[in-house]
Amino acid sequence: MLEKMKIGNAMRLFLLIVAILLWLGIFLTGLKTAHWLLFIPAAFFTFAAVSGICPGMFFSKLITGDK
């Protein structure tokens, strides 16, 4: 099932760049100042870029019922 959720290298690079920008923004704002909600997409994007499995795609397909 997880093989269907794999993303390509171009998408992994895109998610890595977005994750780096999010983490940089959180760091520059201050780790204690930034709202905790900002850490969720930053962690998801980092996980997706490193593993190749996109949690957002998994949840979207789960909700909509797409196969």
VMD Tcl script that draws the C-alpha trace (Angstrom):
set ca {
  {0.00 0.00 0.00}
  {2.81 2.42 0.79}
  {4.35 1.85 -2.63}
  {1.37 3.67 -4.16}
  {2.05 6.66 -1.89}
  {5.65 7.12 -3.05}
  {6.46 10.48 -4.63}
  {8.99 11.28 -7.33}
  {12.36 12.95 -6.93}
  {11.14 16.31 -8.23}
  {8.36 16.41 -5.63}
  {10.79 15.33 -2.91}
  {13.11 18.21 -3.80}
  {10.21 20.66 -3.80}
  {9.02 19.47 -0.38}
  {12.57 19.64 0.96}
  {12.93 23.26 -0.17}
  {9.56 24.20 1.37}
  {10.49 22.38 4.60}
  {13.81 24.24 4.79}
  {12.04 27.57 4.30}
  {9.49 26.72 7.00}
  {12.15 25.63 9.48}
  {14.22 28.72 8.69}
  {11.18 30.95 9.26}
  {10.42 29.20 12.56}
  {14.05 29.53 13.64}
  {14.29 33.20 12.68}
  {11.02 33.98 14.46}
  {12.21 32.10 17.53}
  {11.44 28.54 18.50}
  {9.54 29.70 21.60}
  {7.76 32.53 19.73}
  {6.52 30.52 16.73}
  {3.10 28.92 17.16}
  {3.13 25.15 17.60}
  {0.85 24.71 14.58}
  {3.69 25.75 12.24}
  {5.70 22.71 13.30}
  {3.15 20.25 11.84}
  {3.59 21.06 8.11}
  {7.32 21.54 8.62}
  {7.59 18.04 10.11}
  {5.30 16.52 7.43}
  {7.28 18.10 4.59}
  {10.58 16.96 6.10}
  {9.26 13.42 6.56}
  {7.94 13.33 2.98}
  {11.19 14.64 1.51}
  {13.34 12.16 3.44}
  {11.17 9.05 3.16}
  {9.39 9.66 -0.15}
  {6.02 8.94 1.48}
  {3.72 11.97 1.54}
  {1.35 12.02 4.55}
  {-0.80 14.70 2.90}
  {-1.37 12.49 -0.14}
  {-2.19 9.55 2.12}
  {-4.79 11.51 4.12}
  {-6.30 13.07 0.99}
  {-6.79 9.70 -0.66}
  {-8.13 8.26 2.58}
  {-10.74 11.02 2.92}
  {-11.82 11.10 -0.73}
  {-11.72 7.34 -1.25}
  {-9.47 7.55 -4.34}
  {-7.48 4.45 -5.20}
}
mol new
graphics top color blue
foreach p $ca { graphics top sphere $p radius 0.5 }
foreach p [lrange $ca 0 end-1] q [lrange $ca 1 end] { graphics top cylinder $p $q radius 0.2 }
display resetview
